[in-house]
Amino acid sequence: MEQTKITVEAIINADKKKVWDYYTQPEHITKWNFADPGWHCPTATNDMKVGGIFNARMEAKDGSFGFDFGAVYTEIHKGESFVYEFGGRQASVVFKEQNGQTKVSVTFDPETENPLEMQQQGWQAILNNFKNYTETN
């Protein structure tokens, strides 16, 4: 049986190079990579090559909970798209320039512990944070 994939998207009012850079550079990732204002991403590292490792620490600002999100890149088309694996799942991120704006599409394999809608909302919230950060910086 084919596993359901979830896609979240945002159109960012910025050119594709800026959007790619803000999405992949650790100094920017730490500013947007969280789903809720009560959380933050204090550290991130990103070795942007096939076989390279991405790691971001995500935690509640009050210190009550946190986790490391780690992934390994399996495919990279610089400035265009990339694919990574994490915990036996896969995600792809595609950047498409449209009339001076950039559409970012993230498609991922959901996990089995939480409802699909909750996962979609969480990943969309992170992408919305990315959009807001990129457009205002």
Secondary structure, 3 states (H helix, E strand, C coil): CCCCCEEEEEEECCCHHHHHHHHHCHHHHHHHCCCCCCEEEEEEEECCCCCCEEEEEEEECCCCCEEEEEEEEEEEECCCEEEEEECCEEEEEEEEEECCEEEEEEEECCCCCCCHHHHHHHHHHHHHHHHHHHHHC
